[in-house]
Amino acid sequence: MATKAVVARNEKRKRLADKYAAKREELKAMGDYMGLQKLPRNSAPTRVRIRCSVTGRGRGNFRKFGLCRNMFRQMALEGKIPGVRKASW
């Protein structure tokens, strides 16, 4: 599990990216790259990490479900994810 501080930092980055999205698009359209550099570094959407919604794990995530591979497998076997079941042939 990721520490609470790492998850909180990522949530802060999400908030900043949403807050400055319109301004960032406006500056890009005008070609004002100096203005873009003056925005907070964490307001860039590329700095947001996709993390598991249960554990906060940063690697091996399925975007569609918002879960890491470990939690996805566990929840799928328990039947907690609708439409997903273990393959057998």
MOPAC internal coordinates of N, CA, C and O (Angstrom, degrees):
PM7 1SCF
backbone

  N    0.0000 0     0.00 0     0.00 0    0    0    0
  C    1.4512 1     0.00 0     0.00 0    1    0    0
  C    1.5173 1   110.49 1     0.00 0    2    1    0
  O    1.2310 1   121.08 1   -39.91 1    3    2    1
  N    1.3126 1   115.53 1   140.09 1    3    2    1
  C    1.4572 1   120.28 1   176.94 1    5    3    2
  C    1.5276 1   109.10 1   -74.27 1    6    5    3
  O    1.2310 1   120.99 1   -27.56 1    7    6    5
  N    1.3212 1   115.71 1   152.44 1    7    6    5
  C    1.4590 1   118.74 1   179.05 1    9    7    6
  C    1.5225 1   109.90 1   -70.47 1   10    9    7
  O    1.2310 1   121.31 1   -19.92 1   11   10    9
  N    1.3078 1   115.10 1   160.08 1   11   10    9
  C    1.4622 1   119.79 1  -179.26 1   13   11   10
  C    1.5225 1   111.50 1   -63.84 1   14   13   11
  O    1.2310 1   120.76 1   147.04 1   15   14   13
  N    1.3341 1   116.16 1   -32.96 1   15   14   13
  C    1.4621 1   120.29 1  -178.99 1   17   15   14
  C    1.5292 1   110.96 1   -65.83 1   18   17   15
  O    1.2310 1   120.20 1   140.73 1   19   18   17
  N    1.3299 1   117.22 1   -39.27 1   19   18   17
  C    1.4638 1   121.39 1  -179.54 1   21   19   18
  C    1.5293 1   109.88 1   -66.99 1   22   21   19
  O    1.2310 1   120.57 1   137.76 1   23   22   21
  N    1.3195 1   116.51 1   -42.24 1   23   22   21
  C    1.4649 1   120.88 1   179.17 1   25   23   22
  C    1.5268 1   109.97 1   -66.43 1   26   25   23
  O    1.2310 1   120.27 1   138.11 1   27   26   25
  N    1.3321 1   117.08 1   -41.89 1   27   26   25
  C    1.4649 1   121.05 1   179.52 1   29   27   26
  C    1.5244 1   111.26 1   -64.25 1   30   29   27
  O    1.2310 1   120.42 1   140.67 1   31   30   29
  N    1.3333 1   116.80 1   -39.33 1   31   30   29
  C    1.4665 1   120.90 1   178.69 1   33   31   30
  C    1.5179 1   110.24 1   -62.52 1   34   33   31
  O    1.2310 1   120.75 1   139.64 1   35   34   33
  N    1.3259 1   116.17 1   -40.36 1   35   34   33
  C    1.4615 1   120.17 1   179.71 1   37   35   34
  C    1.5277 1   110.83 1   -68.55 1   38   37   35
  O    1.2310 1   119.95 1   142.75 1   39   38   37
  N    1.3139 1   117.70 1   -37.25 1   39   38   37
  C    1.4651 1   121.10 1   177.25 1   41   39   38
  C    1.5285 1   110.42 1   -64.48 1   42   41   39
  O    1.2310 1   120.63 1   141.44 1   43   42   41
  N    1.3277 1   116.40 1   -38.56 1   43   42   41
  C    1.4643 1   120.76 1   177.59 1   45   43   42
  C    1.5222 1   110.11 1   -63.18 1   46   45   43
  O    1.2310 1   120.56 1   139.41 1   47   46   45
  N    1.3283 1   116.53 1   -40.59 1   47   46   45
  C    1.4592 1   120.69 1   178.24 1   49   47   46
  C    1.5241 1   111.10 1   -63.84 1   50   49   47
  O    1.2310 1   120.38 1   142.19 1   51   50   49
  N    1.3348 1   116.88 1   -37.81 1   51   50   49
  C    1.4705 1   120.72 1   177.56 1   53   51   50
  C    1.5231 1   110.44 1   -62.63 1   54   53   51
  O    1.2310 1   120.80 1   134.69 1   55   54   53
  N    1.3438 1   116.08 1   -45.31 1   55   54   53
  C    1.4684 1   120.29 1   179.90 1   57   55   54
  C    1.5265 1   111.23 1   -62.02 1   58   57   55
  O    1.2310 1   120.49 1   135.62 1   59   58   57
  N    1.3255 1   116.67 1   -44.38 1   59   58   57
  C    1.4580 1   120.19 1  -179.76 1   61   59   58
  C    1.5318 1   111.63 1   -65.51 1   62   61   59
  O    1.2310 1   120.28 1   140.93 1   63   62   61
  N    1.3235 1   117.08 1   -39.07 1   63   62   61
  C    1.4650 1   120.65 1   179.29 1   65   63   62
  C    1.5271 1   110.44 1   -63.17 1   66   65   63
  O    1.2310 1   120.54 1   139.16 1   67   66   65
  N    1.3399 1   116.58 1   -40.84 1   67   66   65
  C    1.4627 1   120.37 1   178.47 1   69   67   66
  C    1.5321 1   111.01 1   -68.09 1   70   69   67
  O    1.2310 1   120.89 1   140.46 1   71   70   69
  N    1.3262 1   115.90 1   -39.54 1   71   70   69
  C    1.4617 1   121.01 1  -177.19 1   73   71   70
  C    1.5260 1   111.77 1   -65.09 1   74   73   71
  O    1.2310 1   120.12 1   138.04 1   75   74   73
  N    1.3212 1   117.37 1   -41.96 1   75   74   73
  C    1.4577 1   121.60 1  -174.47 1   77   75   74
  C    1.5285 1   113.63 1   -98.94 1   78   77   75
  O    1.2310 1   119.25 1  -172.37 1   79   78   77
  N    1.3172 1   119.04 1     7.63 1   79   78   77
  C    1.4653 1   121.23 1  -176.29 1   81   79   78
  C    1.5308 1   111.87 1   -60.50 1   82   81   79
  O    1.2310 1   120.33 1   132.61 1   83   82   81
  N    1.3370 1   116.97 1   -47.39 1   83   82   81
  C    1.4656 1   120.22 1  -178.08 1   85   83   82
  C    1.5294 1   111.07 1   -65.13 1   86   85   83
  O    1.2310 1   120.49 1   135.52 1   87   86   85
  N    1.3181 1   116.68 1   -44.48 1   87   86   85
  C    1.4593 1   120.88 1  -179.77 1   89   87   86
  C    1.5260 1   110.84 1   -63.94 1   90   89   87
  O    1.2310 1   120.82 1   140.26 1   91   90   89
  N    1.3174 1   116.04 1   -39.74 1   91   90   89
  C    1.4615 1   121.15 1   179.28 1   93   91   90
  C    1.5330 1   110.72 1   -63.25 1   94   93   91
  O    1.2310 1   119.74 1   136.99 1   95   94   93
  N    1.3190 1   118.09 1   -43.01 1   95   94   93
  C    1.4661 1   121.91 1   178.30 1   97   95   94
  C    1.5268 1   110.92 1   -64.32 1   98   97   95
  O    1.2310 1   121.17 1   139.64 1   99   98   97
  N    1.3247 1   115.37 1   -40.36 1   99   98   97
  C    1.4714 1   120.38 1   179.55 1  101   99   98
  C    1.5385 1   110.80 1   -63.24 1  102  101   99
  O    1.2310 1   120.50 1   134.71 1  103  102  101
  N    1.3279 1   116.66 1   -45.29 1  103  102  101
  C    1.4586 1   120.85 1   179.56 1  105  103  102
  C    1.5278 1   111.81 1   -65.69 1  106  105  103
  O    1.2310 1   120.47 1   143.12 1  107  106  105
  N    1.3240 1   116.71 1   -36.88 1  107  106  105
  C    1.4650 1   119.99 1   177.54 1  109  107  106
  C    1.5210 1   111.08 1   -65.82 1  110  109  107
  O    1.2310 1   120.62 1   139.18 1  111  110  109
  N    1.3256 1   116.43 1   -40.82 1  111  110  109
  C    1.4654 1   120.33 1  -179.97 1  113  111  110
  C    1.5273 1   111.15 1   -64.65 1  114  113  111
  O    1.2310 1   120.37 1   143.27 1  115  114  113
  N    1.3306 1   116.90 1   -36.73 1  115  114  113
  C    1.4581 1   120.76 1   178.79 1  117  115  114
  C    1.5287 1   111.81 1   -78.08 1  118  117  115
  O    1.2310 1   120.09 1   161.61 1  119  118  117
  N    1.2990 1   117.43 1   -18.39 1  119  118  117
  C    1.4600 1   121.26 1  -177.84 1  121  119  118
  C    1.5199 1   112.76 1    80.44 1  122  121  119
  O    1.2310 1   120.68 1  -157.93 1  123  122  121
  N    1.3159 1   116.31 1    22.07 1  123  122  121
  C    1.4735 1   121.62 1  -178.70 1  125  123  122
  C    1.5299 1   109.49 1   -88.70 1  126  125  123
  O    1.2310 1   121.04 1   -95.35 1  127  126  125
  N    1.3248 1   115.62 1    84.65 1  127  126  125
  C    1.4511 1   120.19 1  -176.33 1  129  127  126
  C    1.5247 1   112.49 1   -77.32 1  130  129  127
  O    1.2310 1   120.25 1   156.20 1  131  130  129
  N    1.3164 1   117.12 1   -23.80 1  131  130  129
  C    1.4685 1   119.85 1   174.95 1  133  131  130
  C    1.5275 1   109.67 1   -69.08 1  134  133  131
  O    1.2310 1   120.75 1   142.37 1  135  134  133
  N    1.3215 1   116.16 1   -37.63 1  135  134  133
  C    1.4645 1   120.06 1   176.80 1  137  135  134
  C    1.5204 1   111.45 1   -66.56 1  138  137  135
  O    1.2310 1   120.60 1   144.13 1  139  138  137
  N    1.3239 1   116.45 1   -35.87 1  139  138  137
  C    1.4636 1   120.43 1   177.37 1  141  139  138
  C    1.5231 1   110.76 1   -64.17 1  142  141  139
  O    1.2310 1   120.53 1   141.87 1  143  142  141
  N    1.3176 1   116.59 1   -38.13 1  143  142  141
  C    1.4658 1   120.04 1  -179.32 1  145  143  142
  C    1.5194 1   112.32 1   -68.34 1  146  145  143
  O    1.2310 1   120.48 1   156.47 1  147  146  145
  N    1.3304 1   116.70 1   -23.53 1  147  146  145
  C    1.4605 1   120.17 1  -179.18 1  149  147  146
  C    1.5276 1   112.41 1   -81.80 1  150  149  147
  O    1.2310 1   120.18 1   166.95 1  151  150  149
  N    1.3288 1   117.27 1   -13.05 1  151  150  149
  C    1.4572 1   119.94 1   176.01 1  153  151  150
  C    1.5280 1   109.19 1   -70.34 1  154  153  151
  O    1.2310 1   120.17 1   -22.28 1  155  154  153
  N    1.3357 1   117.28 1   157.72 1  155  154  153
  C    1.4642 1   119.07 1   177.88 1  157  155  154
  C    1.5296 1   111.34 1   -59.64 1  158  157  155
  O    1.2310 1   120.80 1   -38.13 1  159  158  157
  N    1.3104 1   116.08 1   141.87 1  159  158  157
  C    1.4648 1   121.25 1  -177.54 1  161  159  158
  C    1.5319 1   111.15 1   -60.96 1  162  161  159
  O    1.2310 1   120.35 1   141.06 1  163  162  161
  N    1.3305 1   116.93 1   -38.94 1  163  162  161
  C    1.4594 1   120.11 1  -177.83 1  165  163  162
  C    1.5258 1   113.45 1   -77.36 1  166  165  163
  O    1.2310 1   119.81 1  -177.86 1  167  166  165
  N    1.3282 1   117.97 1     2.14 1  167  166  165
  C    1.4649 1   119.38 1   177.60 1  169  167  166
  C    1.5235 1   111.45 1   -85.50 1  170  169  167
  O    1.2310 1   119.99 1   175.41 1  171  170  169
  N    1.3205 1   117.62 1    -4.59 1  171  170  169
  C    1.4642 1   120.92 1   177.84 1  173  171  170
  C    1.5240 1   109.50 1   -76.58 1  174  173  171
  O    1.2310 1   119.78 1   -48.02 1  175  174  173
  N    1.3266 1   118.03 1   131.98 1  175  174  173
  C    1.4694 1   119.87 1  -177.48 1  177  175  174
  C    1.5234 1   113.26 1   -65.94 1  178  177  175
  O    1.2310 1   119.47 1   160.02 1  179  178  177
  N    1.3165 1   118.61 1   -19.98 1  179  178  177
  C    1.4644 1   119.91 1   179.73 1  181  179  178
  C    1.5211 1   112.25 1   -72.81 1  182  181  179
  O    1.2310 1   119.94 1   164.49 1  183  182  181
  N    1.3092 1   117.73 1   -15.51 1  183  182  181
  C    1.4691 1   120.35 1  -179.99 1  185  183  182
  C    1.5197 1   112.63 1   -84.82 1  186  185  183
  O    1.2310 1   120.21 1   171.08 1  187  186  185
  N    1.3264 1   117.21 1    -8.92 1  187  186  185
  C    1.4645 1   120.94 1   178.28 1  189  187  186
  C    1.5234 1   108.56 1   -79.57 1  190  189  187
  O    1.2310 1   120.86 1   -50.25 1  191  190  189
  N    1.3083 1   115.96 1   129.75 1  191  190  189
  C    1.4652 1   122.27 1  -178.53 1  193  191  190
  C    1.5236 1   108.79 1  -100.19 1  194  193  191
  O    1.2310 1   120.51 1   -41.45 1  195  194  193
  N    1.3256 1   116.64 1   138.55 1  195  194  193
  C    1.4599 1   120.22 1   176.38 1  197  195  194
  C    1.5206 1   107.71 1   -81.40 1  198  197  195
  O    1.2310 1   120.46 1   -60.07 1  199  198  197
  N    1.3187 1   116.73 1   119.93 1  199  198  197
  C    1.4602 1   121.63 1  -176.44 1  201  199  198
  C    1.5129 1   110.87 1  -124.43 1  202  201  199
  O    1.2310 1   121.32 1   -23.25 1  203  202  201
  N    1.3260 1   115.07 1   156.75 1  203  202  201
  C    1.4648 1   122.07 1   177.62 1  205  203  202
  C    1.5260 1   108.43 1   -65.47 1  206  205  203
  O    1.2310 1   120.35 1   -43.87 1  207  206  205
  N    1.3131 1   116.93 1   136.13 1  207  206  205
  C    1.4592 1   120.23 1  -179.05 1  209  207  206
  C    1.5240 1   112.45 1   -74.72 1  210  209  207
  O    1.2310 1   119.92 1   162.00 1  211  210  209
  N    1.3272 1   117.75 1   -18.00 1  211  210  209
  C    1.4644 1   121.26 1  -179.61 1  213  211  210
  C    1.5199 1   111.40 1   -93.52 1  214  213  211
  O    1.2310 1   120.54 1   127.07 1  215  214  213
  N    1.3320 1   116.57 1   -52.93 1  215  214  213
  C    1.4577 1   120.94 1  -172.86 1  217  215  214
  C    1.5194 1   113.92 1  -102.40 1  218  217  215
  O    1.2310 1   119.46 1   158.02 1  219  218  217
  N    1.3218 1   118.63 1   -21.98 1  219  218  217
  C    1.4494 1   121.75 1  -176.17 1  221  219  218
  C    1.5140 1   113.15 1    85.53 1  222  221  219
  O    1.2310 1   120.00 1  -172.55 1  223  222  221
  N    1.3224 1   117.61 1     7.45 1  223  222  221
  C    1.4603 1   121.71 1  -179.14 1  225  223  222
  C    1.5211 1   109.95 1   -62.17 1  226  225  223
  O    1.2310 1   120.40 1   -42.01 1  227  226  225
  N    1.3273 1   116.84 1   137.99 1  227  226  225
  C    1.4558 1   121.62 1  -173.81 1  229  227  226
  C    1.5130 1   114.65 1   -96.11 1  230  229  227
  O    1.2310 1   119.69 1   172.54 1  231  230  229
  N    1.3177 1   118.20 1    -7.46 1  231  230  229
  C    1.4628 1   120.09 1  -177.76 1  233  231  230
  C    1.5253 1   110.44 1  -122.87 1  234  233  231
  O    1.2310 1   121.24 1   -26.43 1  235  234  233
  N    1.3186 1   115.23 1   153.57 1  235  234  233
  C    1.4667 1   120.44 1   176.09 1  237  235  234
  C    1.5166 1   113.21 1    68.38 1  238  237  235
  O    1.2310 1   120.19 1  -133.33 1  239  238  237
  N    1.3388 1   117.24 1    46.67 1  239  238  237
  C    1.4640 1   121.36 1  -177.14 1  241  239  238
  C    1.5210 1   111.75 1  -103.81 1  242  241  239
  O    1.2310 1   121.23 1   -33.90 1  243  242  241
  N    1.3211 1   115.26 1   146.10 1  243  242  241
  C    1.4561 1   122.71 1   171.60 1  245  243  242
  C    1.5208 1   106.99 1  -100.75 1  246  245  243
  O    1.2310 1   120.61 1   -65.64 1  247  246  245
  N    1.3415 1   116.43 1   114.36 1  247  246  245
  C    1.4654 1   120.49 1  -177.58 1  249  247  246
  C    1.5277 1   111.28 1   -59.67 1  250  249  247
  O    1.2310 1   120.79 1   138.85 1  251  250  249
  N    1.3154 1   116.09 1   -41.15 1  251  250  249
  C    1.4626 1   120.45 1  -175.04 1  253  251  250
  C    1.5264 1   112.05 1   -59.65 1  254  253  251
  O    1.2310 1   120.33 1   144.76 1  255  254  253
  N    1.3214 1   116.97 1   -35.24 1  255  254  253
  C    1.4598 1   120.86 1  -176.08 1  257  255  254
  C    1.5269 1   112.80 1  -104.32 1  258  257  255
  O    1.2310 1   120.06 1   162.74 1  259  258  257
  N    1.3231 1   117.50 1   -17.26 1  259  258  257
  C    1.4555 1   120.77 1  -178.53 1  261  259  258
  C    1.5114 1   112.97 1    71.23 1  262  261  259
  O    1.2310 1   120.68 1  -153.82 1  263  262  261
  N    1.3325 1   116.31 1    26.18 1  263  262  261
  C    1.4564 1   121.33 1  -177.57 1  265  263  262
  C    1.5184 1   110.78 1  -127.37 1  266  265  263
  O    1.2310 1   121.08 1   -28.04 1  267  266  265
  N    1.3357 1   115.54 1   151.96 1  267  266  265
  C    1.4624 1   118.95 1   173.26 1  269  267  266
  C    1.5277 1   108.33 1   -78.87 1  270  269  267
  O    1.2310 1   120.94 1   -12.83 1  271  270  269
  N    1.3121 1   115.82 1   167.17 1  271  270  269
  C    1.4693 1   120.84 1  -174.61 1  273  271  270
  C    1.5180 1   111.87 1   -60.85 1  274  273  271
  O    1.2310 1   119.64 1   145.93 1  275  274  273
  N    1.3329 1   118.30 1   -34.07 1  275  274  273
  C    1.4637 1   120.98 1  -178.71 1  277  275  274
  C    1.5242 1   111.12 1   -68.67 1  278  277  275
  O    1.2310 1   120.80 1   131.77 1  279  278  277
  N    1.3182 1   116.08 1   -48.23 1  279  278  277
  C    1.4609 1   120.41 1  -179.65 1  281  279  278
  C    1.5258 1   110.84 1   -68.76 1  282  281  279
  O    1.2310 1   120.70 1   144.59 1  283  282  281
  N    1.3364 1   116.26 1   -35.41 1  283  282  281
  C    1.4569 1   119.80 1   178.03 1  285  283  282
  C    1.5252 1   110.43 1   -59.87 1  286  285  283
  O    1.2310 1   121.02 1   132.44 1  287  286  285
  N    1.3322 1   115.66 1   -47.56 1  287  286  285
  C    1.4690 1   120.45 1  -179.11 1  289  287  286
  C    1.5215 1   110.82 1   -63.55 1  290  289  287
  O    1.2310 1   120.60 1   134.59 1  291  290  289
  N    1.3223 1   116.46 1   -45.41 1  291  290  289
  C    1.4604 1   120.64 1  -178.86 1  293  291  290
  C    1.5259 1   111.42 1   -62.61 1  294  293  291
  O    1.2310 1   120.57 1   132.95 1  295  294  293
  N    1.3222 1   116.52 1   -47.05 1  295  294  293
  C    1.4617 1   120.06 1  -178.12 1  297  295  294
  C    1.5231 1   111.92 1   -70.09 1  298  297  295
  O    1.2310 1   120.33 1   146.65 1  299  298  297
  N    1.3272 1   116.98 1   -33.35 1  299  298  297
  C    1.4619 1   120.06 1   178.29 1  301  299  298
  C    1.5301 1   110.50 1   -67.42 1  302  301  299
  O    1.2310 1   120.12 1   138.84 1  303  302  301
  N    1.3163 1   117.38 1   -41.16 1  303  302  301
  C    1.4664 1   120.50 1   178.71 1  305  303  302
  C    1.5210 1   111.77 1   -67.12 1  306  305  303
  O    1.2310 1   120.39 1   149.78 1  307  306  305
  N    1.3320 1   116.85 1   -30.22 1  307  306  305
  C    1.4610 1   120.95 1   177.68 1  309  307  306
  C    1.5224 1   112.03 1   -82.01 1  310  309  307
  O    1.2310 1   120.03 1   173.00 1  311  310  309
  N    1.3530 1   117.55 1    -7.00 1  311  310  309
  C    1.4591 1   121.76 1   179.35 1  313  311  310
  C    1.5202 1   113.50 1    78.91 1  314  313  311
  O    1.2310 1   119.80 1  -156.46 1  315  314  313
  N    1.3104 1   118.00 1    23.54 1  315  314  313
  C    1.4619 1   121.37 1  -177.40 1  317  315  314
  C    1.5240 1   113.06 1   -90.59 1  318  317  315
  O    1.2310 1   120.05 1   173.28 1  319  318  317
  N    1.3364 1   117.51 1    -6.72 1  319  318  317
  C    1.4606 1   121.22 1   177.93 1  321  319  318
  C    1.5204 1   107.44 1  -111.71 1  322  321  319
  O    1.2310 1   119.72 1   -67.64 1  323  322  321
  N    1.3285 1   118.14 1   112.36 1  323  322  321
  C    1.4639 1   120.14 1  -176.70 1  325  323  322
  C    1.5126 1   112.23 1   -65.17 1  326  325  323
  O    1.2310 1   120.80 1   -42.05 1  327  326  325
  N    1.3111 1   116.08 1   137.95 1  327  326  325
  C    1.4666 1   122.49 1   176.99 1  329  327  326
  C    1.5025 1   114.57 1    83.18 1  330  329  327
  O    1.2310 1   119.54 1  -176.16 1  331  330  329
  N    1.3272 1   118.48 1     3.84 1  331  330  329
  C    1.4623 1   121.23 1  -179.24 1  333  331  330
  C    1.5151 1   107.83 1  -117.86 1  334  333  331
  O    1.2310 1   121.07 1   -49.33 1  335  334  333
  N    1.3252 1   115.57 1   130.67 1  335  334  333
  C    1.4470 1   119.77 1   174.23 1  337  335  334
  C    1.5150 1   109.27 1  -146.62 1  338  337  335
  O    1.2310 1   120.76 1   -19.40 1  339  338  337
  N    1.2979 1   116.15 1   160.60 1  339  338  337
  C    1.4535 1   121.23 1  -176.28 1  341  339  338
  C    1.5132 1   110.19 1   -69.39 1  342  341  339
  O    1.2310 1   121.27 1   -43.83 1  343  342  341
  N    1.3265 1   115.18 1   136.17 1  343  342  341
  C    1.4538 1   119.90 1  -179.37 1  345  343  342
  C    1.5219 1   110.41 1   -76.23 1  346  345  343
  O    1.2310 1   120.85 1   -35.70 1  347  346  345
  N    1.3099 1   115.99 1   144.30 1  347  346  345
  C    1.4713 1   121.00 1   173.95 1  349  347  346
  C    1.5125 1   107.85 1  -151.90 1  350  349  347
  O    1.2310 1   120.92 1   -49.39 1  351  350  349
  N    1.3220 1   115.84 1   130.61 1  351  350  349
  C    1.4631 1   121.07 1   178.96 1  353  351  350
  C    1.4887 1   111.33 1  -147.24 1  354  353  351
  O    1.2310 1   120.10 1   180.00 1  355  354  353

